């Protein structure tokens, strides 16, 4: 299925947000995920299925000072 991740088209197998993050080797504790302009709560990463045409924005939290 075709989705967009941070504006880039990607072809993926059916999966959840949590599975996607693991496949990208990303730590969910340091991320925010938006799916079709709605924030996905961290507690729902494992149950939120991606669908064809989804537009995802994955943002990493960065500390500094």
PEDA-V495313 format. One record per residue. RES is the residue in one letter. OMEGA is omega in whole degrees, -180 to 180 (999 if undefined). D_CENTER is the distance of its C-alpha to the mean C-alpha in whole Angstrom. Layout:
# PEDA-V495313
RES:OMEGA:D_CENTER
RES:OMEGA:D_CENTER
This chain:
# PEDA-V495313
X:-179:15
X:174:14
X:173:10
X:176:10
X:-177:7
X:175:9
X:-179:12
X:178:12
X:178:13
X:173:12
X:-176:14
X:167:12
X:175:14
X:-180:13
X:176:10
X:175:9
X:179:5
X:178:7
X:178:9
X:-179:6
X:178:6
X:-179:10
X:178:10
X:-179:9
X:179:12
X:179:10
X:-177:11
X:-179:9
X:-176:12
X:-175:12
X:164:9
X:-180:8
X:175:5
X:178:7
X:-180:7
X:176:10
X:175:12
X:177:11
X:175:10
X:178:8
X:-178:11
X:180:10
X:-179:13
X:-179:11
X:-175:8
X:-178:11
X:-179:12
X:180:10
X:174:10
X:-179:9
X:177:12
X:179:13
X:178:13
X:175:10
X:-177:9
X:170:6
X:179:6
X:-176:5
X:177:9
X:174:11
X:-180:14
X:177:17
X:178:21
X:180:24
X:999:27
